[in-house]
Amino acid sequence: MQGCIFISNRRSLLLLTSTLLLALAGASAALAADAPTNVSAKKTADEYNQDEIISGPFSEYGEFDSSEDEAQDEKFFQFGRFFGVGLGAGSTTATGNAGKLYQGGFPTVSFRLDYWFDFQFALRLEVENSKHNYDVPPDGLTDVNLFRVMFKVKYYFDTRDLSAPITFIGPHLILGAGYYTRTDNVGSGSGDASISNAVQAQNAIGFNVGAGLELTLKPKKTYLQIEVGMHSVQFGDDFDPKFKTAGIPDRTGSWVETSIGLMWTW
C-alpha cells in the first residue's frame, strides 16, 4: 500500500511540474509576441514628445534670433571691418554772429578711431583742432584755437539693392557729442591793458550732426572719407556784448566743418 501511495504521489508531482512548465512557456511566448507592440508604442510616444518639444514656444531659442541674423553675422565676420585708424584735414567756419567775428579755420586737422559693430553701425572717437582769428576792437588782433574731443555714432545706409556706384561710395549719417575748448590769445592791439596779451579759455559740451561718403580704395584696407558736419556748442561768453560797438552783439552761432581723410581698417 505504501508503494502505491508513493508512486501515485510521484505521478501527481510530475503532472503538476509539467503543467507549471507549460504555463511558463505560454506566458513567455505571449510576452515575446507583445514586445514589438510595446516598443512601437514607446517609440511613437517618444516621437510625439519630441515633436511637442520642437514645436514648443521656446524651441527656437538660440544664440541668434533667426537664421537670417546668423547668416548676416557670418558675412560680417568674413567681409566686414572691425577697427580703423584715420587722419583728416579740412576747414571749419562759423555761422551767425560768430561767423562775423571768427575768421580762418583752415586747416582743420583730425585723428580718428572707428569701431564697427556690423555693416551699418560704427562708433568713432575723434580729436580735432582748428585755428581761427579776429581783429575787432577792443581786443584787436587775436588768435583763436578751437579744440574738441568727440564720440560719434555712424549709420551706413543699406545699399545692397541699389546701383554699384552708390554701394561703392558708402553714404552714412553721423551723430555725436563732445567736449569743446575755445582759447583766445588776445593780441597787443587791445585797447584794454588788463586783457592785452591775455589767454582766455572757454569750455563747453556740444553736439554735432553730419553726413559723409566713404569711397573704397582697397576693400577692407583703405578708404577715402568725405564728411560734412555742424557743431552746436554754447560757450560761457557767447552772449557777452563785448564787440557790440563793432556791430557784433554777441558770439552766438554754429560751426560748420568739411573734411577729407584716409582710413586704414582691419
C-alpha positions as YAML, in Angstrom:
chain: A
units: angstrom
residues:
- id: 1
  name: MET
  ca: [0.00, 0.00, 0.00]
- id: 2
  name: GLN
  ca: [2.82, 2.41, 0.83]
- id: 3
  name: GLY
  ca: [4.48, 1.72, -2.55]
- id: 4
  name: CYS
  ca: [1.29, 2.54, -4.42]
- id: 5
  name: ILE
  ca: [0.87, 5.79, -2.49]
- id: 6
  name: PHE
  ca: [4.50, 6.79, -3.25]
- id: 7
  name: ILE
  ca: [4.08, 6.07, -6.98]
- id: 8
  name: SER
  ca: [0.82, 7.99, -7.03]
- id: 9
  name: ASN
  ca: [2.47, 10.97, -5.35]
- id: 10
  name: ARG
  ca: [5.32, 10.94, -7.84]
- id: 11
  name: ARG
  ca: [2.88, 10.91, -10.75]
- id: 12
  name: SER
  ca: [0.95, 13.83, -9.24]
- id: 13
  name: LEU
  ca: [4.18, 15.80, -8.73]
- id: 14
  name: LEU
  ca: [5.31, 15.16, -12.33]
- id: 15
  name: LEU
  ca: [1.92, 16.21, -13.65]
- id: 16
  name: LEU
  ca: [1.98, 19.41, -11.59]
- id: 17
  name: THR
  ca: [5.52, 20.23, -12.70]
- id: 18
  name: SER
  ca: [4.64, 19.66, -16.37]
- id: 19
  name: THR
  ca: [1.60, 21.91, -16.03]
- id: 20
  name: LEU
  ca: [3.69, 24.70, -14.49]
- id: 21
  name: LEU
  ca: [6.34, 24.43, -17.24]
- id: 22
  name: LEU
  ca: [3.71, 24.62, -19.96]
- id: 23
  name: ALA
  ca: [2.14, 27.67, -18.30]
- id: 24
  name: LEU
  ca: [5.52, 29.42, -18.07]
- id: 25
  name: ALA
  ca: [6.28, 28.63, -21.71]
- id: 26
  name: GLY
  ca: [2.94, 30.04, -22.78]
- id: 27
  name: ALA
  ca: [3.48, 33.23, -20.75]
- id: 28
  name: SER
  ca: [6.96, 33.73, -22.28]
- id: 29
  name: ALA
  ca: [5.56, 33.33, -25.79]
- id: 30
  name: ALA
  ca: [2.83, 35.85, -25.03]
- id: 31
  name: LEU
  ca: [5.36, 38.38, -23.71]
- id: 32
  name: ALA
  ca: [7.58, 37.90, -26.77]
- id: 33
  name: ALA
  ca: [4.60, 38.46, -29.05]
- id: 34
  name: ASP
  ca: [3.62, 41.66, -27.20]
- id: 35
  name: ALA
  ca: [7.16, 43.10, -27.05]
- id: 36
  name: PRO
  ca: [7.26, 44.72, -30.58]
- id: 37
  name: THR
  ca: [3.91, 46.29, -29.92]
- id: 38
  name: ASN
  ca: [5.17, 47.92, -26.68]
- id: 39
  name: VAL
  ca: [8.41, 49.17, -28.30]
- id: 40
  name: SER
  ca: [6.46, 50.62, -31.15]
- id: 41
  name: ALA
  ca: [4.11, 52.32, -28.75]
- id: 42
  name: LYS
  ca: [7.06, 53.69, -26.74]
- id: 43
  name: LYS
  ca: [8.73, 54.93, -29.92]
- id: 44
  name: THR
  ca: [5.53, 56.62, -31.01]
- id: 45
  name: ALA
  ca: [5.25, 58.30, -27.62]
- id: 46
  name: ASP
  ca: [8.88, 59.45, -27.77]
- id: 47
  name: GLU
  ca: [8.38, 60.81, -31.26]
- id: 48
  name: TYR
  ca: [5.25, 62.58, -30.13]
- id: 49
  name: ASN
  ca: [7.11, 64.16, -27.19]
- id: 50
  name: GLN
  ca: [9.97, 65.17, -29.47]
- id: 51
  name: ASP
  ca: [7.54, 66.83, -31.88]
- id: 52
  name: GLU
  ca: [5.98, 68.66, -28.97]
- id: 53
  name: ILE
  ca: [9.40, 70.00, -27.89]
- id: 54
  name: ILE
  ca: [10.38, 71.11, -31.40]
- id: 55
  name: SER
  ca: [7.13, 72.99, -31.92]
- id: 56
  name: GLY
  ca: [7.04, 74.46, -28.41]
- id: 57
  name: PRO
  ca: [7.12, 78.21, -27.71]
- id: 58
  name: PHE
  ca: [10.79, 78.14, -26.62]
- id: 59
  name: SER
  ca: [12.09, 75.53, -29.04]
- id: 60
  name: GLU
  ca: [13.52, 78.10, -31.50]
- id: 61
  name: TYR
  ca: [15.63, 79.89, -28.91]
- id: 62
  name: GLY
  ca: [19.31, 80.06, -29.79]
- id: 63
  name: GLU
  ca: [22.32, 82.33, -29.91]
- id: 64
  name: PHE
  ca: [20.84, 84.10, -32.92]
- id: 65
  name: ASP
  ca: [17.29, 85.32, -33.33]
- id: 66
  name: SER
  ca: [16.95, 83.75, -36.77]
- id: 67
  name: SER
  ca: [18.93, 82.02, -39.46]
- id: 68
  name: GLU
  ca: [18.97, 85.30, -41.37]
- id: 69
  name: ASP
  ca: [20.69, 87.09, -38.46]
- id: 70
  name: GLU
  ca: [23.18, 84.25, -38.15]
- id: 71
  name: ALA
  ca: [23.98, 84.44, -41.86]
- id: 72
  name: GLN
  ca: [24.37, 88.22, -41.61]
- id: 73
  name: ASP
  ca: [26.82, 87.88, -38.70]
- id: 74
  name: GLU
  ca: [28.82, 85.23, -40.53]
- id: 75
  name: LYS
  ca: [29.02, 87.52, -43.57]
- id: 76
  name: PHE
  ca: [30.18, 90.42, -41.39]
- id: 77
  name: PHE
  ca: [32.95, 88.35, -39.81]
- id: 78
  name: GLN
  ca: [34.08, 87.31, -43.26]
- id: 79
  name: PHE
  ca: [33.77, 90.57, -45.22]
- id: 80
  name: GLY
  ca: [33.34, 93.33, -42.64]
- id: 81
  name: ARG
  ca: [35.73, 95.71, -40.92]
- id: 82
  name: PHE
  ca: [36.37, 95.80, -37.18]
- id: 83
  name: PHE
  ca: [38.80, 98.63, -36.35]
- id: 84
  name: GLY
  ca: [40.01, 101.68, -38.23]
- id: 85
  name: VAL
  ca: [42.59, 104.45, -37.76]
- id: 86
  name: GLY
  ca: [42.33, 107.63, -39.81]
- id: 87
  name: LEU
  ca: [43.67, 111.12, -40.40]
- id: 88
  name: GLY
  ca: [41.67, 114.00, -41.80]
- id: 89
  name: ALA
  ca: [42.07, 117.59, -42.91]
- id: 90
  name: GLY
  ca: [39.55, 120.27, -43.81]
- id: 91
  name: SER
  ca: [38.06, 123.61, -42.93]
- id: 92
  name: THR
  ca: [35.83, 124.95, -40.12]
- id: 93
  name: THR
  ca: [33.76, 128.12, -40.41]
- id: 94
  name: ALA
  ca: [31.30, 129.79, -38.05]
- id: 95
  name: THR
  ca: [27.74, 130.95, -38.73]
- id: 96
  name: GLY
  ca: [25.61, 133.72, -37.22]
- id: 97
  name: ASN
  ca: [27.31, 136.42, -35.17]
- id: 98
  name: ALA
  ca: [30.22, 134.07, -34.52]
- id: 99
  name: GLY
  ca: [30.75, 133.99, -38.28]
- id: 100
  name: LYS
  ca: [31.04, 137.79, -38.30]
- id: 101
  name: LEU
  ca: [33.75, 137.61, -35.66]
- id: 102
  name: TYR
  ca: [35.82, 134.48, -36.26]
- id: 103
  name: GLN
  ca: [37.79, 134.12, -39.47]
- id: 104
  name: GLY
  ca: [40.06, 131.39, -40.78]
- id: 105
  name: GLY
  ca: [39.51, 127.76, -39.79]
- id: 106
  name: PHE
  ca: [41.86, 126.22, -42.35]
- id: 107
  name: PRO
  ca: [43.41, 123.81, -41.89]
- id: 108
  name: THR
  ca: [41.31, 121.74, -39.52]
- id: 109
  name: VAL
  ca: [43.15, 118.54, -38.60]
- id: 110
  name: SER
  ca: [41.65, 115.42, -37.05]
- id: 111
  name: PHE
  ca: [42.61, 111.99, -35.72]
- id: 112
  name: ARG
  ca: [40.00, 109.22, -35.79]
- id: 113
  name: LEU
  ca: [39.45, 105.78, -34.28]
- id: 114
  name: ASP
  ca: [36.50, 103.79, -35.66]
- id: 115
  name: TYR
  ca: [34.94, 100.57, -34.39]
- id: 116
  name: TRP
  ca: [32.29, 98.73, -36.44]
- id: 117
  name: PHE
  ca: [29.52, 96.79, -34.70]
- id: 118
  name: ASP
  ca: [28.17, 95.48, -38.02]
- id: 119
  name: PHE
  ca: [27.78, 96.64, -41.61]
- id: 120
  name: GLN
  ca: [25.53, 99.56, -40.63]
- id: 121
  name: PHE
  ca: [26.68, 100.91, -37.25]
- id: 122
  name: ALA
  ca: [30.07, 102.20, -36.13]
- id: 123
  name: LEU
  ca: [31.40, 104.16, -33.16]
- id: 124
  name: ARG
  ca: [34.06, 106.85, -33.61]
- id: 125
  name: LEU
  ca: [36.39, 108.65, -31.23]
- id: 126
  name: GLU
  ca: [37.65, 111.81, -32.92]
- id: 127
  name: VAL
  ca: [40.05, 114.55, -31.86]
- id: 128
  name: GLU
  ca: [40.00, 117.79, -33.91]
- id: 129
  name: ASN
  ca: [41.67, 121.17, -33.84]
- id: 130
  name: SER
  ca: [41.15, 124.30, -35.95]
- id: 131
  name: LYS
  ca: [42.84, 127.72, -36.00]
- id: 132
  name: HIS
  ca: [40.85, 130.97, -36.21]
- id: 133
  name: ASN
  ca: [41.42, 134.67, -35.66]
- id: 134
  name: TYR
  ca: [39.67, 138.03, -35.43]
- id: 135
  name: ASP
  ca: [40.73, 141.65, -35.46]
- id: 136
  name: VAL
  ca: [37.93, 143.62, -33.81]
- id: 137
  name: PRO
  ca: [38.17, 146.30, -31.10]
- id: 138
  name: PRO
  ca: [38.55, 146.33, -28.19]
- id: 139
  name: ASP
  ca: [40.70, 143.18, -28.42]
- id: 140
  name: GLY
  ca: [42.44, 143.88, -31.69]
- id: 141
  name: LEU
  ca: [44.29, 141.07, -33.48]
- id: 142
  name: THR
  ca: [43.57, 137.80, -31.64]
- id: 143
  name: ASP
  ca: [44.41, 134.19, -32.41]
- id: 144
  name: VAL
  ca: [41.73, 131.61, -31.60]
- id: 145
  name: ASN
  ca: [42.14, 127.86, -31.18]
- id: 146
  name: LEU
  ca: [39.09, 125.56, -31.26]
- id: 147
  name: PHE
  ca: [39.83, 122.09, -29.87]
- id: 148
  name: ARG
  ca: [37.30, 119.25, -29.48]
- id: 149
  name: VAL
  ca: [37.15, 115.60, -28.43]
- id: 150
  name: MET
  ca: [34.02, 113.83, -29.69]
- id: 151
  name: PHE
  ca: [32.24, 110.50, -29.67]
- id: 152
  name: LYS
  ca: [30.18, 109.86, -32.79]
- id: 153
  name: VAL
  ca: [27.80, 107.16, -33.99]
- id: 154
  name: LYS
  ca: [27.84, 106.46, -37.72]
- id: 155
  name: TYR
  ca: [24.93, 104.85, -39.54]
- id: 156
  name: TYR
  ca: [25.61, 103.38, -43.00]
- id: 157
  name: PHE
  ca: [22.69, 103.05, -45.40]
- id: 158
  name: ASP
  ca: [21.92, 99.56, -46.69]
- id: 159
  name: THR
  ca: [22.89, 99.83, -50.37]
- id: 160
  name: ARG
  ca: [22.74, 96.15, -51.35]
- id: 161
  name: ASP
  ca: [19.70, 96.69, -53.58]
- id: 162
  name: LEU
  ca: [20.99, 99.93, -55.10]
- id: 163
  name: SER
  ca: [23.31, 100.53, -58.03]
- id: 164
  name: ALA
  ca: [27.01, 99.71, -57.83]
- id: 165
  name: PRO
  ca: [28.22, 103.35, -57.77]
- id: 166
  name: ILE
  ca: [26.05, 104.13, -54.71]
- id: 167
  name: THR
  ca: [27.29, 100.99, -52.97]
- id: 168
  name: PHE
  ca: [30.86, 101.99, -53.75]
- id: 169
  name: ILE
  ca: [30.65, 105.42, -52.07]
- id: 170
  name: GLY
  ca: [29.18, 104.19, -48.75]
- id: 171
  name: PRO
  ca: [26.77, 107.01, -47.74]
- id: 172
  name: HIS
  ca: [26.31, 107.42, -43.98]
- id: 173
  name: LEU
  ca: [24.92, 109.72, -41.27]
- id: 174
  name: ILE
  ca: [26.78, 110.97, -38.20]
- id: 175
  name: LEU
  ca: [25.51, 111.95, -34.75]
- id: 176
  name: GLY
  ca: [27.72, 112.77, -31.78]
- id: 177
  name: ALA
  ca: [28.63, 114.81, -28.73]
- id: 178
  name: GLY
  ca: [31.87, 116.04, -27.27]
- id: 179
  name: TYR
  ca: [33.98, 118.37, -25.15]
- id: 180
  name: TYR
  ca: [34.92, 121.69, -26.78]
- id: 181
  name: THR
  ca: [37.60, 124.20, -25.76]
- id: 182
  name: ARG
  ca: [37.94, 127.64, -27.34]
- id: 183
  name: THR
  ca: [41.10, 129.56, -26.47]
- id: 184
  name: ASP
  ca: [41.53, 133.25, -27.38]
- id: 185
  name: ASN
  ca: [45.06, 134.67, -27.35]
- id: 186
  name: VAL
  ca: [44.28, 138.39, -27.19]
- id: 187
  name: GLY
  ca: [46.74, 140.47, -29.23]
- id: 188
  name: SER
  ca: [48.70, 143.62, -28.47]
- id: 189
  name: GLY
  ca: [46.15, 145.71, -30.37]
- id: 190
  name: SER
  ca: [43.78, 145.54, -27.43]
- id: 191
  name: GLY
  ca: [42.62, 148.88, -26.07]
- id: 192
  name: ASP
  ca: [42.24, 147.38, -22.60]
- id: 193
  name: ALA
  ca: [45.59, 146.83, -20.90]
- id: 194
  name: SER
  ca: [44.04, 144.36, -18.44]
- id: 195
  name: ILE
  ca: [43.40, 141.81, -21.19]
- id: 196
  name: SER
  ca: [46.23, 142.64, -23.61]
- id: 197
  name: ASN
  ca: [48.27, 139.51, -24.42]
- id: 198
  name: ALA
  ca: [45.94, 137.51, -22.17]
- id: 199
  name: VAL
  ca: [44.78, 133.94, -22.77]
- id: 200
  name: GLN
  ca: [41.06, 133.44, -22.35]
- id: 201
  name: ALA
  ca: [39.75, 129.84, -22.43]
- id: 202
  name: GLN
  ca: [36.15, 128.66, -22.54]
- id: 203
  name: ASN
  ca: [34.98, 125.03, -22.15]
- id: 204
  name: ALA
  ca: [31.59, 123.54, -23.02]
- id: 205
  name: ILE
  ca: [29.74, 120.38, -24.03]
- id: 206
  name: GLY
  ca: [28.47, 120.40, -27.60]
- id: 207
  name: PHE
  ca: [26.68, 118.25, -30.15]
- id: 208
  name: ASN
  ca: [27.26, 117.57, -33.82]
- id: 209
  name: VAL
  ca: [25.40, 116.09, -36.76]
- id: 210
  name: GLY
  ca: [26.63, 115.35, -40.23]
- id: 211
  name: ALA
  ca: [26.81, 113.08, -43.23]
- id: 212
  name: GLY
  ca: [29.53, 111.55, -45.32]
- id: 213
  name: LEU
  ca: [30.70, 109.34, -48.13]
- id: 214
  name: GLU
  ca: [33.24, 106.55, -47.85]
- id: 215
  name: LEU
  ca: [34.98, 105.58, -51.09]
- id: 216
  name: THR
  ca: [36.65, 102.18, -51.21]
- id: 217
  name: LEU
  ca: [40.28, 102.43, -52.31]
- id: 218
  name: LYS
  ca: [41.20, 98.91, -51.22]
- id: 219
  name: PRO
  ca: [38.46, 96.65, -49.79]
- id: 220
  name: LYS
  ca: [38.79, 96.04, -46.04]
- id: 221
  name: LYS
  ca: [42.06, 98.02, -46.06]
- id: 222
  name: THR
  ca: [41.92, 101.65, -47.19]
- id: 223
  name: TYR
  ca: [39.03, 104.12, -47.56]
- id: 224
  name: LEU
  ca: [38.69, 107.77, -48.52]
- id: 225
  name: GLN
  ca: [36.23, 109.60, -46.24]
- id: 226
  name: ILE
  ca: [34.49, 112.83, -47.24]
- id: 227
  name: GLU
  ca: [32.35, 114.31, -44.47]
- id: 228
  name: VAL
  ca: [30.47, 117.48, -43.59]
- id: 229
  name: GLY
  ca: [29.12, 118.30, -40.15]
- id: 230
  name: MET
  ca: [27.64, 121.02, -37.97]
- id: 231
  name: HIS
  ca: [28.71, 121.63, -34.36]
- id: 232
  name: SER
  ca: [26.28, 123.21, -31.90]
- id: 233
  name: VAL
  ca: [28.08, 124.45, -28.79]
- id: 234
  name: GLN
  ca: [27.44, 127.35, -26.42]
- id: 235
  name: PHE
  ca: [30.39, 128.84, -24.55]
- id: 236
  name: GLY
  ca: [30.05, 130.90, -21.41]
- id: 237
  name: ASP
  ca: [30.84, 134.23, -23.10]
- id: 238
  name: ASP
  ca: [28.67, 133.77, -26.19]
- id: 239
  name: PHE
  ca: [26.24, 136.47, -25.03]
- id: 240
  name: ASP
  ca: [28.93, 138.91, -23.97]
- id: 241
  name: PRO
  ca: [28.23, 142.27, -25.77]
- id: 242
  name: LYS
  ca: [31.96, 142.98, -25.84]
- id: 243
  name: PHE
  ca: [32.02, 143.65, -29.59]
- id: 244
  name: LYS
  ca: [28.70, 145.48, -29.81]
- id: 245
  name: THR
  ca: [30.39, 148.74, -30.89]
- id: 246
  name: ALA
  ca: [31.81, 146.84, -33.88]
- id: 247
  name: GLY
  ca: [28.34, 145.70, -34.94]
- id: 248
  name: ILE
  ca: [28.60, 142.21, -33.40]
- id: 249
  name: PRO
  ca: [26.11, 141.96, -30.50]
- id: 250
  name: ASP
  ca: [27.32, 138.55, -29.30]
- id: 251
  name: ARG
  ca: [29.27, 135.40, -30.33]
- id: 252
  name: THR
  ca: [26.34, 133.04, -30.90]
- id: 253
  name: GLY
  ca: [26.37, 130.72, -33.88]
- id: 254
  name: SER
  ca: [27.21, 127.22, -35.06]
- id: 255
  name: TRP
  ca: [30.39, 125.80, -36.55]
- id: 256
  name: VAL
  ca: [30.33, 124.06, -39.94]
- id: 257
  name: GLU
  ca: [33.10, 121.66, -40.87]
- id: 258
  name: THR
  ca: [34.07, 119.91, -44.11]
- id: 259
  name: SER
  ca: [36.84, 117.35, -44.18]
- id: 260
  name: ILE
  ca: [38.52, 114.67, -46.24]
- id: 261
  name: GLY
  ca: [40.56, 111.87, -44.77]
- id: 262
  name: LEU
  ca: [42.08, 108.43, -45.13]
- id: 263
  name: MET
  ca: [41.03, 105.46, -43.02]
- id: 264
  name: TRP
  ca: [43.04, 102.26, -42.63]
- id: 265
  name: THR
  ca: [40.98, 99.31, -41.38]
- id: 266
  name: TRP
  ca: [41.43, 95.77, -40.12]
...
